[in-house]
Amino acid sequence: MYGAAGAPARSASAPVVRSARRPPPQATGVSFMNNQKQQKPTLSGQRFKTRKRDEKERFDPTQFQDCIIQGLTETGTDLEAVAKFLDASGAKLDYRRYAETLFDILVAGGMLAPGGTLADDMMRTDVCVFAAQEDLETMQAFAQVFNKLIRRYKYLEKGFEDEVKKLLLFLKGFSESERNKLAMLTGVLLANGTLNASILNSLYNENLVKEGVSAAFAVKLFKSWINEKDINAVAASLRKVSMDNRLMELFPANKQSVEHFTKYFTEAGLKELSEYVRNQQTIGARKELQKELQEQMSRGDPFKDIILYVKEEMKKNNIPEPVVIGIVWSSVMSTVEWNKKEELVAEQAIKHLKQYSPLLAAFTTQGQSELTLLLKIQEYCYDNIHFMKAFQKIVVLFYKAEVLSEEPILKWYKDAHVAKGKSVFLEQMKKFVEWLKNAEEESESEGEEGD
């Protein structure tokens, strides 16, 4: 029979013929889950070719060291040849990766272990700073090698700075001669700008300071630095990195005094450095004095207490009176907000300064102090234009209050004034100076008659 579609009808008793199927996979320990992706088959025993850039190069400073030492050995002690070899080798060897190894070799002759010792089983070279002669000329020549190398490969600059910081921390592991050579070299490199003065922070290491290594190293370093430049250039470099006020930290806390520092470095032949530190300490003490003075004045402390405090500071910090009168003047003038109208500011100034005359008089016991005060008044009146017409009134007030006397005023008028507002102030003072001269002549005449 035929079915509806024309196909022969299947007999109910006929056997069902099924298409052949592949047997299910054998269980392999992998669980097949309906919601889990089937793992992809992997191939074993086949090598995959990887790109060279994907391979991580193994860090091997030993091989780099051997190449550098072999080259240095061939150049010998001719530092010009050394510089040329290093220049050429940078194109073939990975200076960026092995900067520390390179600088270890150039300074110490081989790779340094922690603490500054050379490993016994490593190659060494005598073409290095530590094996060279211990004199400034030789260290200047080595400095040129480093200069040329770093100018040629600018990226070595940071690595070299880190190397020197490390070497300074290793100072105890070096011999005295090696420390001296490193100190001279560092001084030259600081002078020519190859190194930044911030590397000196390593010298403040507690152990180095405690055992006197830092101070001894600093002597050699500053001698070569000042020899290349001068104390002013050295001071400028120290100021840039805020180290101009930290030099006394080269000594233990119980020896951090101006007297100890001055004695130590003066005896070592560095008088200019001693004077510089003394001046720095004085400047610091002056700033503190002015700050405290202004606070005492703003609180309205009694003048006798202020005078006592200032005199104690003068003695303690060895500040001369002419310097102190300048500080007192600045402090007095900074305690008030001045009127902006010229016709009113003179009256305000006279009233204010009359109140503080006893304080100023306490620190004008010397002619030089009086002259210093006159110059301070002149500069202040010139720099603050509203005070231009007040100069003569202030001087007369101080004369009457016995802050100033005849001789310093006459000397100022004759030849001790400065250029600031000179013509204006001399014209203002003309009549008063004539009066002083006449009074002085009359006094002399009366004295002669009395005789």
Contacts in CASP RR format, 6 or more apart in sequence:
PFRMAT RR
TARGET T0000
AUTHOR 0000-0000-0000
METHOD contacts of the structure
MODEL  1
MYGAAGAPARSASAPVVRSARRPPPQATGVSFMNNQKQQKPTLSGQRFKT
RKRDEKERFDPTQFQDCIIQGLTETGTDLEAVAKFLDASGAKLDYRRYAE
TLFDILVAGGMLAPGGTLADDMMRTDVCVFAAQEDLETMQAFAQVFNKLI
RRYKYLEKGFEDEVKKLLLFLKGFSESERNKLAMLTGVLLANGTLNASIL
NSLYNENLVKEGVSAAFAVKLFKSWINEKDINAVAASLRKVSMDNRLMEL
FPANKQSVEHFTKYFTEAGLKELSEYVRNQQTIGARKELQKELQEQMSRG
DPFKDIILYVKEEMKKNNIPEPVVIGIVWSSVMSTVEWNKKEELVAEQAI
KHLKQYSPLLAAFTTQGQSELTLLLKIQEYCYDNIHFMKAFQKIVVLFYK
AEVLSEEPILKWYKDAHVAKGKSVFLEQMKKFVEWLKNAEEESESEGEEG
D
1 8 0 8 1.000
1 9 0 8 1.000
2 8 0 8 1.000
2 9 0 8 1.000
3 9 0 8 1.000
30 39 0 8 1.000
32 38 0 8 1.000
59 97 0 8 1.000
61 98 0 8 1.000
61 100 0 8 1.000
61 101 0 8 1.000
61 111 0 8 1.000
62 111 0 8 1.000
62 122 0 8 1.000
64 93 0 8 1.000
64 94 0 8 1.000
64 97 0 8 1.000
64 98 0 8 1.000
64 101 0 8 1.000
64 102 0 8 1.000
65 101 0 8 1.000
65 105 0 8 1.000
65 110 0 8 1.000
65 111 0 8 1.000
65 122 0 8 1.000
65 123 0 8 1.000
66 123 0 8 1.000
67 89 0 8 1.000
67 93 0 8 1.000
68 89 0 8 1.000
68 93 0 8 1.000
68 101 0 8 1.000
68 102 0 8 1.000
68 105 0 8 1.000
69 105 0 8 1.000
69 109 0 8 1.000
69 110 0 8 1.000
69 123 0 8 1.000
69 124 0 8 1.000
69 125 0 8 1.000
71 85 0 8 1.000
71 89 0 8 1.000
72 82 0 8 1.000
72 85 0 8 1.000
72 105 0 8 1.000
72 125 0 8 1.000
72 127 0 8 1.000
72 128 0 8 1.000
73 125 0 8 1.000
73 127 0 8 1.000
74 85 0 8 1.000
75 81 0 8 1.000
75 82 0 8 1.000
75 84 0 8 1.000
75 85 0 8 1.000
75 127 0 8 1.000
76 82 0 8 1.000
76 127 0 8 1.000
77 126 0 8 1.000
77 127 0 8 1.000
79 141 0 8 1.000
79 142 0 8 1.000
79 144 0 8 1.000
79 145 0 8 1.000
82 127 0 8 1.000
82 145 0 8 1.000
83 144 0 8 1.000
83 145 0 8 1.000
83 148 0 8 1.000
83 149 0 8 1.000
86 145 0 8 1.000
86 148 0 8 1.000
86 149 0 8 1.000
87 148 0 8 1.000
87 149 0 8 1.000
87 152 0 8 1.000
89 95 0 8 1.000
90 153 0 8 1.000
95 102 0 8 1.000
95 153 0 8 1.000
95 155 0 8 1.000
95 156 0 8 1.000
96 155 0 8 1.000
96 156 0 8 1.000
99 156 0 8 1.000
99 159 0 8 1.000
99 160 0 8 1.000
99 163 0 8 1.000
100 159 0 8 1.000
100 162 0 8 1.000
100 163 0 8 1.000
100 166 0 8 1.000
101 111 0 8 1.000
102 156 0 8 1.000
103 159 0 8 1.000
103 160 0 8 1.000
103 163 0 8 1.000
104 110 0 8 1.000
104 111 0 8 1.000
104 112 0 8 1.000
104 163 0 8 1.000
105 111 0 8 1.000
105 125 0 8 1.000
105 128 0 8 1.000
106 128 0 8 1.000
106 129 0 8 1.000
106 145 0 8 1.000
106 146 0 8 1.000
107 128 0 8 1.000
107 129 0 8 1.000
107 130 0 8 1.000
107 163 0 8 1.000
107 167 0 8 1.000
107 182 0 8 1.000
108 116 0 8 1.000
108 118 0 8 1.000
108 128 0 8 1.000
108 129 0 8 1.000
108 130 0 8 1.000
108 178 0 8 1.000
109 118 0 8 1.000
109 124 0 8 1.000
109 125 0 8 1.000
109 126 0 8 1.000
109 127 0 8 1.000
109 128 0 8 1.000
109 130 0 8 1.000
109 131 0 8 1.000
110 118 0 8 1.000
110 122 0 8 1.000
110 123 0 8 1.000
110 124 0 8 1.000
110 125 0 8 1.000
110 128 0 8 1.000
111 118 0 8 1.000
111 119 0 8 1.000
111 122 0 8 1.000
112 118 0 8 1.000
112 170 0 8 1.000
113 119 0 8 1.000
115 170 0 8 1.000
115 172 0 8 1.000
115 173 0 8 1.000
116 170 0 8 1.000
116 173 0 8 1.000
116 174 0 8 1.000
117 173 0 8 1.000
118 124 0 8 1.000
125 131 0 8 1.000
129 139 0 8 1.000
129 142 0 8 1.000
129 181 0 8 1.000
129 182 0 8 1.000
129 185 0 8 1.000
130 174 0 8 1.000
130 178 0 8 1.000
130 181 0 8 1.000
130 182 0 8 1.000
132 138 0 8 1.000
132 139 0 8 1.000
132 142 0 8 1.000
132 181 0 8 1.000
134 177 0 8 1.000
134 180 0 8 1.000
134 181 0 8 1.000
136 184 0 8 1.000
136 188 0 8 1.000
136 224 0 8 1.000
136 227 0 8 1.000
139 181 0 8 1.000
139 184 0 8 1.000
139 185 0 8 1.000
139 188 0 8 1.000
139 224 0 8 1.000
140 188 0 8 1.000
142 185 0 8 1.000
143 185 0 8 1.000
143 188 0 8 1.000
143 189 0 8 1.000
143 192 0 8 1.000
143 194 0 8 1.000
146 160 0 8 1.000
146 189 0 8 1.000
146 194 0 8 1.000
147 189 0 8 1.000
147 192 0 8 1.000
147 194 0 8 1.000
149 156 0 8 1.000
150 156 0 8 1.000
150 157 0 8 1.000
150 160 0 8 1.000
150 194 0 8 1.000
160 194 0 8 1.000
160 195 0 8 1.000
161 195 0 8 1.000
161 196 0 8 1.000
161 199 0 8 1.000
164 186 0 8 1.000
164 189 0 8 1.000
164 195 0 8 1.000
164 199 0 8 1.000
164 202 0 8 1.000
165 199 0 8 1.000
165 201 0 8 1.000
165 202 0 8 1.000
166 202 0 8 1.000
167 182 0 8 1.000
168 186 0 8 1.000
168 199 0 8 1.000
168 200 0 8 1.000
168 202 0 8 1.000
168 203 0 8 1.000
168 205 0 8 1.000
168 208 0 8 1.000
168 217 0 8 1.000
169 202 0 8 1.000
169 205 0 8 1.000
169 208 0 8 1.000
171 179 0 8 1.000
171 182 0 8 1.000
171 208 0 8 1.000
171 213 0 8 1.000
171 214 0 8 1.000
171 217 0 8 1.000
172 207 0 8 1.000
172 208 0 8 1.000
172 211 0 8 1.000
172 213 0 8 1.000
174 182 0 8 1.000
179 213 0 8 1.000
179 216 0 8 1.000
179 217 0 8 1.000
179 220 0 8 1.000
180 220 0 8 1.000
182 217 0 8 1.000
183 217 0 8 1.000
183 218 0 8 1.000
183 219 0 8 1.000
183 220 0 8 1.000
183 221 0 8 1.000
183 224 0 8 1.000
184 220 0 8 1.000
184 221 0 8 1.000
184 223 0 8 1.000
184 224 0 8 1.000
185 224 0 8 1.000
186 195 0 8 1.000
186 199 0 8 1.000
186 221 0 8 1.000
186 224 0 8 1.000
187 195 0 8 1.000
187 221 0 8 1.000
187 222 0 8 1.000
187 224 0 8 1.000
187 225 0 8 1.000
187 228 0 8 1.000
188 224 0 8 1.000
188 225 0 8 1.000
188 228 0 8 1.000
189 195 0 8 1.000
190 196 0 8 1.000
190 197 0 8 1.000
190 199 0 8 1.000
190 221 0 8 1.000
190 225 0 8 1.000
190 237 0 8 1.000
191 224 0 8 1.000
191 225 0 8 1.000
191 228 0 8 1.000
191 229 0 8 1.000
191 233 0 8 1.000
192 228 0 8 1.000
196 241 0 8 1.000
197 237 0 8 1.000
197 238 0 8 1.000
197 240 0 8 1.000
197 241 0 8 1.000
197 243 0 8 1.000
198 241 0 8 1.000
198 243 0 8 1.000
200 243 0 8 1.000
201 243 0 8 1.000
203 209 0 8 1.000
203 214 0 8 1.000
203 217 0 8 1.000
203 218 0 8 1.000
203 250 0 8 1.000
204 214 0 8 1.000
204 246 0 8 1.000
204 249 0 8 1.000
204 250 0 8 1.000
205 214 0 8 1.000
208 214 0 8 1.000
208 217 0 8 1.000
209 215 0 8 1.000
209 249 0 8 1.000
209 250 0 8 1.000
209 251 0 8 1.000
209 252 0 8 1.000
210 252 0 8 1.000
212 251 0 8 1.000
214 250 0 8 1.000
215 250 0 8 1.000
215 251 0 8 1.000
215 264 0 8 1.000
218 247 0 8 1.000
218 250 0 8 1.000
219 265 0 8 1.000
219 268 0 8 1.000
219 270 0 8 1.000
222 234 0 8 1.000
222 265 0 8 1.000
222 270 0 8 1.000
222 273 0 8 1.000
223 268 0 8 1.000
223 269 0 8 1.000
223 270 0 8 1.000
225 234 0 8 1.000
226 234 0 8 1.000
226 270 0 8 1.000
226 272 0 8 1.000
226 273 0 8 1.000
231 272 0 8 1.000
231 273 0 8 1.000
231 276 0 8 1.000
234 273 0 8 1.000
234 276 0 8 1.000
235 244 0 8 1.000
235 276 0 8 1.000
238 244 0 8 1.000
238 247 0 8 1.000
244 280 0 8 1.000
245 280 0 8 1.000
245 284 0 8 1.000
247 261 0 8 1.000
247 273 0 8 1.000
247 277 0 8 1.000
247 280 0 8 1.000
248 256 0 8 1.000
248 257 0 8 1.000
248 258 0 8 1.000
248 261 0 8 1.000
248 277 0 8 1.000
248 281 0 8 1.000
249 256 0 8 1.000
250 261 0 8 1.000
251 260 0 8 1.000
251 261 0 8 1.000
251 264 0 8 1.000
258 277 0 8 1.000
258 278 0 8 1.000
258 281 0 8 1.000
261 274 0 8 1.000
261 277 0 8 1.000
262 274 0 8 1.000
262 275 0 8 1.000
262 277 0 8 1.000
262 278 0 8 1.000
265 271 0 8 1.000
265 273 0 8 1.000
265 274 0 8 1.000
265 277 0 8 1.000
266 274 0 8 1.000
281 317 0 8 1.000
282 317 0 8 1.000
282 318 0 8 1.000
282 319 0 8 1.000
285 313 0 8 1.000
285 316 0 8 1.000
285 317 0 8 1.000
285 319 0 8 1.000
286 317 0 8 1.000
286 319 0 8 1.000
286 323 0 8 1.000
286 327 0 8 1.000
289 310 0 8 1.000
289 313 0 8 1.000
289 317 0 8 1.000
289 319 0 8 1.000
289 324 0 8 1.000
289 327 0 8 1.000
290 327 0 8 1.000
290 330 0 8 1.000
290 331 0 8 1.000
292 309 0 8 1.000
293 306 0 8 1.000
293 310 0 8 1.000
293 327 0 8 1.000
293 328 0 8 1.000
293 331 0 8 1.000
294 331 0 8 1.000
294 334 0 8 1.000
294 335 0 8 1.000
296 305 0 8 1.000
296 306 0 8 1.000
296 309 0 8 1.000
297 306 0 8 1.000
297 331 0 8 1.000
297 332 0 8 1.000
297 335 0 8 1.000
298 335 0 8 1.000
303 358 0 8 1.000
303 359 0 8 1.000
303 362 0 8 1.000
306 359 0 8 1.000
307 359 0 8 1.000
307 362 0 8 1.000
310 324 0 8 1.000
310 328 0 8 1.000
310 362 0 8 1.000
310 363 0 8 1.000
313 319 0 8 1.000
314 320 0 8 1.000
314 321 0 8 1.000
314 324 0 8 1.000
321 363 0 8 1.000
321 364 0 8 1.000
321 365 0 8 1.000
321 366 0 8 1.000
321 368 0 8 1.000
321 369 0 8 1.000
322 366 0 8 1.000
322 368 0 8 1.000
322 369 0 8 1.000
322 371 0 8 1.000
322 372 0 8 1.000
323 372 0 8 1.000
324 363 0 8 1.000
324 369 0 8 1.000
325 360 0 8 1.000
325 363 0 8 1.000
325 364 0 8 1.000
325 369 0 8 1.000
325 372 0 8 1.000
325 373 0 8 1.000
325 376 0 8 1.000
326 372 0 8 1.000
326 373 0 8 1.000
326 376 0 8 1.000
328 359 0 8 1.000
328 360 0 8 1.000
328 363 0 8 1.000
329 360 0 8 1.000
329 373 0 8 1.000
329 376 0 8 1.000
329 377 0 8 1.000
329 380 0 8 1.000
330 376 0 8 1.000
332 352 0 8 1.000
332 353 0 8 1.000
332 356 0 8 1.000
332 359 0 8 1.000
332 360 0 8 1.000
333 380 0 8 1.000
336 348 0 8 1.000
336 352 0 8 1.000
338 345 0 8 1.000
338 348 0 8 1.000
338 349 0 8 1.000
338 384 0 8 1.000
338 386 0 8 1.000
339 345 0 8 1.000
339 348 0 8 1.000
339 386 0 8 1.000
340 386 0 8 1.000
341 386 0 8 1.000
342 385 0 8 1.000
342 386 0 8 1.000
342 388 0 8 1.000
342 389 0 8 1.000
345 386 0 8 1.000
345 387 0 8 1.000
345 390 0 8 1.000
346 387 0 8 1.000
346 389 0 8 1.000
346 390 0 8 1.000
346 393 0 8 1.000
349 387 0 8 1.000
349 390 0 8 1.000
349 393 0 8 1.000
349 394 0 8 1.000
350 390 0 8 1.000
350 393 0 8 1.000
350 394 0 8 1.000
350 397 0 8 1.000
353 360 0 8 1.000
353 394 0 8 1.000
353 397 0 8 1.000
353 398 0 8 1.000
354 397 0 8 1.000
354 401 0 8 1.000
357 397 0 8 1.000
357 398 0 8 1.000
357 401 0 8 1.000
357 403 0 8 1.000
358 401 0 8 1.000
360 373 0 8 1.000
360 398 0 8 1.000
360 403 0 8 1.000
361 401 0 8 1.000
361 402 0 8 1.000
361 403 0 8 1.000
363 369 0 8 1.000
364 370 0 8 1.000
364 373 0 8 1.000
364 403 0 8 1.000
364 404 0 8 1.000
367 405 0 8 1.000
367 407 0 8 1.000
367 408 0 8 1.000
370 403 0 8 1.000
370 404 0 8 1.000
370 405 0 8 1.000
370 408 0 8 1.000
370 409 0 8 1.000
371 408 0 8 1.000
371 411 0 8 1.000
371 412 0 8 1.000
371 416 0 8 1.000
373 398 0 8 1.000
373 403 0 8 1.000
373 404 0 8 1.000
374 395 0 8 1.000
374 404 0 8 1.000
374 408 0 8 1.000
374 409 0 8 1.000
374 412 0 8 1.000
374 416 0 8 1.000
374 417 0 8 1.000
375 412 0 8 1.000
375 416 0 8 1.000
375 417 0 8 1.000
375 418 0 8 1.000
377 391 0 8 1.000
377 394 0 8 1.000
377 395 0 8 1.000
378 391 0 8 1.000
378 412 0 8 1.000
378 417 0 8 1.000
378 418 0 8 1.000
378 420 0 8 1.000
378 421 0 8 1.000
378 425 0 8 1.000
379 418 0 8 1.000
379 420 0 8 1.000
380 387 0 8 1.000
381 387 0 8 1.000
381 388 0 8 1.000
381 390 0 8 1.000
381 391 0 8 1.000
381 394 0 8 1.000
381 425 0 8 1.000
382 388 0 8 1.000
382 420 0 8 1.000
382 421 0 8 1.000
382 425 0 8 1.000
383 420 0 8 1.000
388 421 0 8 1.000
388 424 0 8 1.000
389 428 0 8 1.000
391 424 0 8 1.000
391 425 0 8 1.000
391 428 0 8 1.000
391 429 0 8 1.000
392 425 0 8 1.000
392 428 0 8 1.000
392 429 0 8 1.000
392 432 0 8 1.000
395 404 0 8 1.000
395 409 0 8 1.000
395 429 0 8 1.000
395 432 0 8 1.000
396 432 0 8 1.000
398 404 0 8 1.000
399 405 0 8 1.000
399 406 0 8 1.000
399 409 0 8 1.000
406 436 0 8 1.000
406 439 0 8 1.000
406 440 0 8 1.000
409 429 0 8 1.000
409 432 0 8 1.000
409 433 0 8 1.000
409 436 0 8 1.000
410 433 0 8 1.000
410 436 0 8 1.000
410 437 0 8 1.000
410 440 0 8 1.000
413 426 0 8 1.000
413 429 0 8 1.000
413 433 0 8 1.000
417 425 0 8 1.000
417 426 0 8 1.000
END
